[in-house]
Amino acid sequence: MKKFGIVVTTVALAILATTAVASAQLGVAVMWKADGVAPIFALPIQMGDAMVIQPMAAFYWGADDSPNPGTALMLGGSLEAHMGEGDTRGLFGGKVAVEIGSPKEGDSYTDFHIGAFIGGTAKLADNVALVGQWGPTMTMIGKRSSLGKSYAVINSDASITLRWWVFGN
């Protein structure tokens, strides 16, 4: 009987996933953050009319004469819920990311980011949208040899994202 429940649950989830993917929109996006960090690239997936899942990645590098020479890789994602109807709508959601850095001098590090946001989206053309977000983000700073300890910081985080919906309705 337990195996039958597992089979029924698996079939139900497969049907839901197929329905969601069949009506999904897939796109590409570039996000610019207010802190001046290099652009973040994303692959947004809109499920229905009110939900967007957005995997994100960024690669940063600092030249020898920059304030932070070295490289960093950021991987993360966000989940947005859209409110209202029409071409301009409000949104809210959350995001998580991990950043792995390798400075020119000192030990490499791993930072974790978790945050919430509110904002809005505006349709610029048939398949192009502009998204603005603002909210608090907690960053858990990994141990660095220059500091000798780990700590957490809460900051205000703002971003602008340009989305191009490539596939889907």
C-alpha positions in Angstrom: 0.0 0.0 0.0 2.9 2.4 0.8 4.4 1.8 -2.7 1.0 2.7 -4.3 1.0 6.0 -2.4 4.5 6.8 -3.6 3.5 6.0 -7.2 0.3 8.2 -7.0 2.2 11.1 -5.5 5.0 10.8 -8.1 2.4 10.8 -11.0 0.5 13.8 -9.4 3.8 15.8 -9.1 4.8 14.9 -12.7 1.4 16.1 -14.0 1.7 19.4 -12.0 5.3 19.9 -13.2 4.3 19.3 -16.9 1.4 21.7 -16.6 3.6 24.4 -15.0 6.4 24.0 -17.6 3.9 24.0 -20.5 2.6 27.4 -19.4 5.9 28.8 -18.3 7.9 31.7 -19.8 11.6 31.4 -19.9 13.9 34.4 -20.3 17.3 36.0 -19.8 18.0 38.9 -17.5 20.7 41.3 -16.3 20.6 42.7 -12.8 22.5 45.8 -11.7 22.9 46.4 -7.9 23.1 49.7 -6.2 26.4 48.8 -4.5 28.2 49.0 -7.9 29.1 45.3 -8.2 29.4 43.9 -11.7 26.1 42.8 -13.4 24.4 39.6 -12.3 23.1 37.3 -15.0 19.8 35.4 -14.5 17.5 33.0 -16.2 14.0 33.9 -15.0 11.2 31.4 -15.2 7.6 32.7 -14.9 5.1 30.2 -13.7 1.6 31.3 -14.5 0.9 35.0 -14.2 2.1 35.7 -10.7 5.3 33.8 -9.8 8.9 34.1 -11.1 11.7 31.8 -10.1 15.1 33.3 -11.0 18.4 31.4 -10.8 21.3 33.9 -10.8 25.1 33.8 -11.3 27.9 36.4 -11.4 31.6 36.5 -11.7 33.6 39.4 -10.3 37.2 40.2 -10.7 39.3 43.0 -9.3 42.5 44.2 -11.0 45.7 44.6 -9.0 45.1 48.3 -8.5 41.4 47.9 -7.4 40.3 48.1 -3.7 39.7 44.3 -3.7 42.0 42.5 -6.1 41.0 38.9 -6.8 38.0 37.0 -8.1 34.6 35.9 -6.7 31.8 33.7 -8.0 28.2 34.2 -6.8 25.4 31.7 -7.3 21.9 32.2 -6.1 18.3 32.5 -6.8 15.1 34.5 -6.0 11.4 33.8 -5.8 8.9 36.6 -6.6 5.2 36.8 -6.3 3.5 39.5 -8.5 0.4 41.4 -7.3 -2.3 42.9 -9.4 -3.1 43.0 -13.1 -1.8 44.9 -16.1 1.5 46.0 -17.4 2.7 47.6 -14.1 2.5 45.5 -11.0 3.9 45.3 -7.5 5.9 42.3 -6.3 7.5 40.8 -3.2 9.8 37.9 -2.6 13.0 36.4 -1.2 16.5 35.6 -2.4 19.5 33.5 -1.3 23.0 33.4 -2.7 26.5 32.0 -1.9 29.6 33.9 -2.8 33.0 32.2 -3.1 35.9 34.5 -3.2 39.6 34.2 -3.9 41.4 37.4 -3.1 44.9 38.2 -4.5 46.3 38.2 -1.0 45.0 36.2 2.0 42.7 33.2 2.3 39.7 32.4 0.1 36.2 32.9 1.7 32.6 31.9 1.4 29.8 34.4 2.2 26.1 33.5 2.4 23.3 36.0 1.6 19.6 35.8 2.4 17.1 38.6 1.9 13.6 39.7 1.3 12.4 42.4 -1.1 9.5 44.5 -2.4 9.3 46.2 -5.7 7.6 46.5 -9.0 7.7 45.4 -12.6 6.8 47.4 -15.7 6.3 46.0 -19.2 8.4 48.0 -21.7 7.5 45.9 -24.8 5.8 42.6 -25.7 8.6 40.5 -24.2 10.7 43.0 -22.2 10.2 44.1 -18.6 12.0 46.3 -16.1 12.0 45.2 -12.5 13.0 47.2 -9.5 13.6 45.7 -6.0 14.5 46.9 -2.6 14.8 45.2 0.8 17.0 44.0 3.6 19.7 41.4 3.1 21.6 39.6 5.8 25.2 38.5 4.8 27.0 36.0 6.8 30.7 36.8 6.2 33.0 33.9 6.1 36.2 33.8 8.2 39.0 35.8 6.7 42.6 35.7 7.9 42.8 39.5 8.1 39.7 39.7 10.5 40.2 36.4 12.2 36.5 35.7 12.7 33.1 35.3 11.0 30.3 37.7 11.5 26.9 38.8 10.0 25.8 42.1 8.5 22.3 43.4 7.6 22.2 45.9 4.7 19.7 47.5 2.5 19.9 46.1 -1.0 18.5 47.7 -4.2 18.6 46.4 -7.8 17.3 47.1 -11.3 16.7 44.1 -13.6 16.1 44.1 -17.4 14.3 40.9 -18.4 13.7 39.6 -21.9 11.2 36.8 -22.1 12.6 34.6 -24.9 10.4 31.4 -24.8 6.8 30.9 -23.8 3.5 32.7 -24.0 
